[in-house]
Amino acid sequence: MPTRPGPPTRRSSGILSGPIDGPPEAKLAAVYPLVPAAVGMALVHRASGFTGTLVRIEGGGVELRGRTGQERVFRLVPGAFAVDGRAVSLVRPPVERAAPAGVTASGSLAVAGAPARVAKSARIWVEGVHDAELVERVWGDDLRVEGVVVERLDGIDHLDRAVAEFRPGPARRLGVLVDHLVPGSKESRIAEGVRHPDVLVTGTPFVDVWQAVRPSVLGIGAWPEIPKGTEWKAGVCAELGFGDPPAAWRRILASVSSYADLEPALVGAVERLIDFVTDPT
């Protein structure tokens, strides 16, 4: 993970030395045109000469990746960057609303002022923490209104035993979201072994929930094909230059603002589970 920028090791006079001995920022802002930061744009950090592609916007800084893969973080100081040879003041892009007023990230009508309900006995289980975070990001408001808790299993190898211990019933329904639910997979065999009228197991064809995020929202054409024998997340990070898996997941999750950023297979699977566990019949 890139470290936070420290004080420059070499300072020159004038504007390139930064805000400490340069003109006031208000004056600099009037001198340089304002350019919204955008992932993928090519930039030169004028003080250091570092050239790279913008890969992340965070807080009051941006992260650039150089030609060799080195990543550095720089502050959004007026006049600090050059675009196409012209000095500019890079600024954070305008904040876009995730959904129209009165609509949740899942596309449901928001219930104004509605408090979260006391948790029901019904549950939705997901395989891991990334699945849980993605469901919370898009469906969290809906689930709080319905009083449905999402819990992670950390794998489904012992799903049948976990279901038996849960003791599902008409007033205690259970929904299970599974990755890689395709014919012949280990996951499909496990799912087929769970037979109970108050349990619904559904899922997506994706190897991992990462793939349920549309590639376009990450600025990539498609999720890469990872050879068998290579750990999938590590292979994806290497192919896309996303750093390590924790850093990659932060970037992926931050790119999702509503159900429209997800593949229909995941949206449909989660909606089915919510309907199932909240069905009063």
C-alpha positions as CSV (number, residue, x, y, z in Angstrom):
1,M,0.0,0.0,0.0
2,P,1.5,3.4,-0.9
3,T,2.7,5.5,2.0
4,R,1.4,9.0,2.7
5,P,3.6,11.7,1.1
6,G,6.2,13.1,3.4
7,P,8.0,16.5,3.2
8,P,10.0,17.0,0.0
9,T,13.7,16.1,0.3
10,R,14.6,19.0,-2.0
11,R,13.0,22.4,-2.2
12,S,13.4,25.1,-4.8
13,S,12.2,28.6,-4.8
14,G,8.9,29.7,-6.2
15,I,5.8,27.8,-7.0
16,L,7.3,24.4,-7.4
17,S,8.4,24.3,-3.8
18,G,4.8,23.8,-2.6
19,P,2.5,25.7,-0.3
20,I,5.0,26.4,2.5
21,D,7.0,29.1,0.7
22,G,4.8,29.6,-2.4
23,P,2.1,32.1,-2.9
24,P,-1.2,31.7,-0.9
25,E,-3.5,29.0,-2.3
26,A,-6.2,31.5,-3.0
27,K,-3.9,33.4,-5.4
28,L,-2.7,30.1,-7.0
29,A,-6.3,29.0,-7.6
30,A,-6.8,32.2,-9.6
31,V,-3.7,31.5,-11.7
32,Y,-4.2,27.9,-12.8
33,P,-7.3,26.5,-14.4
34,L,-9.4,24.0,-12.4
35,V,-9.5,20.5,-13.8
36,P,-11.6,17.8,-12.2
37,A,-9.6,14.7,-11.3
38,A,-10.6,11.5,-13.2
39,V,-9.3,8.0,-12.9
40,G,-7.2,7.1,-15.9
41,M,-6.0,10.6,-16.8
42,A,-2.2,11.1,-17.4
43,L,-0.6,13.6,-15.0
44,V,2.8,15.1,-14.2
45,H,3.5,16.1,-10.6
46,R,5.4,19.3,-11.3
47,A,7.4,19.5,-8.1
48,S,8.8,16.0,-8.3
49,G,8.6,15.4,-12.0
50,F,6.8,12.1,-11.3
51,T,4.7,11.1,-14.3
52,G,1.8,8.6,-14.0
53,T,-1.8,7.6,-14.4
54,L,-4.3,8.6,-11.8
55,V,-5.6,5.5,-10.2
56,R,-7.4,6.8,-7.1
57,I,-8.9,9.9,-5.6
58,E,-8.9,9.9,-1.8
59,G,-9.4,12.7,0.7
60,G,-7.3,15.6,-0.3
61,G,-4.9,13.7,-2.5
62,V,-4.6,11.5,-5.6
63,E,-2.6,8.4,-6.2
64,L,-0.5,8.1,-9.4
65,R,0.9,4.9,-10.9
66,G,4.1,5.4,-12.9
67,R,5.3,3.5,-16.0
68,T,7.2,1.0,-13.8
69,G,4.2,0.3,-11.5
70,Q,5.4,2.5,-8.7
71,E,2.6,4.3,-6.9
72,R,2.8,7.6,-5.1
73,V,0.3,9.9,-3.4
74,F,0.3,13.7,-3.9
75,R,-1.8,16.4,-2.3
76,L,-4.3,18.4,-4.4
77,V,-2.4,21.7,-4.2
78,P,-3.2,24.5,-6.7
79,G,-0.9,24.4,-9.6
80,A,0.7,21.1,-8.5
81,F,0.0,19.1,-11.7
82,A,0.4,19.4,-15.4
83,V,-2.0,18.0,-18.0
84,D,-0.8,17.9,-21.6
85,G,2.0,20.3,-20.7
86,R,-0.2,22.9,-19.0
87,A,0.0,23.6,-15.3
88,V,-3.4,23.1,-13.6
89,S,-5.1,23.0,-10.3
90,L,-6.5,19.4,-10.0
91,V,-9.7,19.3,-7.9
92,R,-12.0,16.5,-6.7
93,P,-14.8,15.8,-9.1
94,P,-18.3,17.0,-8.2
95,V,-20.1,14.5,-5.9
96,E,-22.8,12.7,-7.7
97,R,-25.8,11.4,-5.8
98,A,-26.0,7.6,-5.8
99,A,-29.7,7.7,-6.4
100,P,-32.5,10.2,-7.0
101,A,-34.2,11.7,-3.9
102,G,-36.5,9.2,-2.3
103,V,-34.9,6.2,-3.9
104,T,-32.4,3.8,-2.2
105,A,-29.3,2.4,-3.8
106,S,-31.3,-0.7,-4.6
107,G,-33.8,1.3,-6.6
108,S,-36.6,0.9,-4.0
109,L,-38.7,3.8,-2.7
110,A,-37.1,5.2,0.5
111,V,-39.2,5.4,3.6
112,A,-38.5,8.8,5.0
113,G,-37.7,8.9,8.7
114,A,-38.3,5.2,9.1
115,P,-36.2,3.7,12.0
116,A,-34.4,0.4,11.6
117,R,-36.7,-2.4,12.8
118,V,-35.8,-4.8,15.5
119,A,-34.1,-7.7,13.8
120,K,-36.4,-10.5,12.7
121,S,-35.6,-14.2,13.2
122,A,-35.1,-14.5,9.4
123,R,-31.6,-14.2,8.1
124,I,-29.6,-13.9,4.8
125,W,-26.3,-15.7,4.8
126,V,-23.5,-14.8,2.4
127,E,-20.1,-16.5,1.9
128,G,-17.7,-13.9,3.0
129,V,-17.0,-10.3,4.2
130,H,-16.8,-8.9,0.6
131,D,-20.3,-10.3,-0.2
132,A,-21.6,-8.8,3.1
133,E,-20.1,-5.4,2.4
134,L,-21.5,-5.3,-1.2
135,V,-25.0,-6.3,0.0
136,E,-24.9,-3.7,2.7
137,R,-23.8,-1.0,0.3
138,V,-26.7,-1.5,-2.1
139,W,-29.4,-3.1,0.0
140,G,-28.5,-1.9,3.5
141,D,-31.4,0.7,3.8
142,D,-34.0,-1.8,2.6
143,L,-32.8,-4.6,5.0
144,R,-32.8,-2.2,8.0
145,V,-36.4,-1.2,7.2
146,E,-37.3,-4.9,6.9
147,G,-35.4,-5.9,10.0
148,V,-33.3,-8.5,8.2
149,V,-29.8,-9.2,9.3
150,V,-27.0,-10.4,6.8
151,E,-24.5,-12.8,8.3
152,R,-21.4,-14.2,6.7
153,L,-20.6,-17.9,6.7
154,D,-16.9,-17.7,5.7
155,G,-17.4,-20.6,3.3
156,I,-20.2,-23.0,2.6
157,D,-18.5,-26.4,3.0
158,H,-20.7,-27.2,6.1
159,L,-23.8,-25.5,4.9
160,D,-26.1,-28.4,5.7
161,R,-25.0,-28.5,9.3
162,A,-25.3,-24.8,9.7
163,V,-28.9,-24.9,8.3
164,A,-29.8,-27.6,10.7
165,E,-28.4,-25.6,13.7
166,F,-30.3,-22.5,12.5
167,R,-33.6,-24.5,12.7
168,P,-35.6,-22.7,9.9
169,G,-39.3,-22.5,10.0
170,P,-42.2,-20.4,8.6
171,A,-41.4,-17.6,11.0
172,R,-37.7,-18.1,10.7
173,R,-36.8,-18.2,7.1
174,L,-33.3,-18.4,5.7
175,G,-31.8,-17.2,2.5
176,V,-28.3,-18.2,1.3
177,L,-26.3,-16.3,-1.4
178,V,-23.6,-18.5,-3.0
179,D,-20.9,-17.7,-5.5
180,H,-20.1,-19.9,-8.5
181,L,-23.5,-21.6,-8.5
182,V,-23.2,-23.3,-11.8
183,P,-23.9,-26.9,-12.9
184,G,-21.3,-29.4,-11.8
185,S,-19.5,-27.0,-9.3
186,K,-18.8,-27.9,-5.7
187,E,-21.1,-25.0,-4.7
188,S,-24.0,-26.4,-6.7
189,R,-23.7,-29.8,-5.1
190,I,-23.7,-28.3,-1.7
191,A,-26.7,-26.2,-2.5
192,E,-28.6,-29.2,-3.8
193,G,-28.1,-31.0,-0.5
194,V,-30.1,-28.3,1.3
195,R,-33.8,-29.2,1.0
196,H,-36.1,-27.3,3.3
197,P,-39.3,-25.3,2.5
198,D,-38.2,-22.3,4.5
199,V,-34.7,-22.2,3.1
200,L,-33.8,-20.7,-0.3
201,V,-30.3,-21.1,-1.7
202,T,-29.5,-19.0,-4.7
203,G,-26.5,-17.2,-6.2
204,T,-24.5,-16.1,-9.2
205,P,-22.2,-17.8,-11.7
206,F,-19.2,-15.7,-10.7
207,V,-16.1,-17.2,-9.2
208,D,-16.1,-14.4,-6.7
209,V,-18.4,-11.5,-5.8
210,W,-15.8,-9.1,-7.3
211,Q,-17.0,-10.2,-10.7
212,A,-20.5,-9.1,-9.9
213,V,-19.3,-5.5,-10.2
214,R,-19.6,-4.3,-13.8
215,P,-16.2,-3.9,-15.3
216,S,-17.1,-0.5,-16.8
217,V,-17.5,1.1,-13.4
218,L,-13.8,0.3,-12.8
219,G,-12.6,1.5,-16.1
220,I,-11.8,-1.9,-17.4
221,G,-13.1,-3.8,-20.5
222,A,-13.6,-7.1,-18.7
223,W,-12.5,-9.1,-15.7
224,P,-9.4,-11.1,-16.7
225,E,-9.3,-14.8,-17.1
226,I,-7.1,-16.3,-14.4
227,P,-5.4,-19.7,-15.1
228,K,-6.3,-22.6,-13.0
229,G,-3.9,-23.1,-10.1
230,T,-3.5,-19.4,-9.6
231,E,-5.3,-17.9,-6.6
232,W,-8.1,-15.8,-8.3
233,K,-7.9,-12.6,-6.4
234,A,-4.1,-12.5,-6.5
235,G,-4.2,-13.2,-10.2
236,V,-6.8,-10.4,-10.9
237,C,-4.7,-7.9,-8.9
238,A,-1.6,-8.8,-10.9
239,E,-3.4,-8.6,-14.2
240,L,-5.1,-5.2,-13.5
241,G,-2.3,-3.6,-11.4
242,F,-4.7,-3.1,-8.5
243,G,-2.1,-3.8,-5.8
244,D,-2.9,-6.4,-3.1
245,P,-6.4,-7.8,-2.6
246,P,-7.4,-5.5,0.3
247,A,-6.5,-2.4,-1.7
248,A,-8.2,-3.8,-4.7
249,W,-11.4,-4.5,-2.8
250,R,-11.5,-1.0,-1.4
251,R,-11.3,0.4,-4.9
252,I,-14.0,-2.1,-6.2
253,L,-16.4,-1.3,-3.4
254,A,-15.9,2.4,-3.7
255,S,-16.9,2.2,-7.3
256,V,-20.4,0.9,-6.5
257,S,-23.1,3.5,-5.7
258,S,-26.2,1.6,-6.7
259,Y,-27.6,-1.6,-8.2
260,A,-26.9,-0.3,-11.6
261,D,-23.2,-0.8,-11.0
262,L,-23.8,-4.6,-10.5
263,E,-24.4,-7.5,-12.8
264,P,-28.1,-8.5,-13.1
265,A,-27.3,-12.0,-11.9
266,L,-26.4,-10.7,-8.4
267,V,-29.2,-8.1,-8.3
268,G,-31.7,-10.8,-9.1
269,A,-30.3,-13.3,-6.6
270,V,-30.3,-10.8,-3.7
271,E,-33.8,-9.5,-4.5
272,R,-35.1,-13.1,-4.5
273,L,-33.6,-13.7,-1.1
274,I,-35.1,-10.5,0.4
275,D,-38.5,-11.3,-1.0
276,F,-38.2,-14.9,0.3
277,V,-37.2,-14.1,3.9
278,T,-39.7,-11.2,4.2
279,D,-42.7,-13.0,2.8
280,P,-45.3,-13.1,5.6
281,T,-47.0,-16.2,4.3
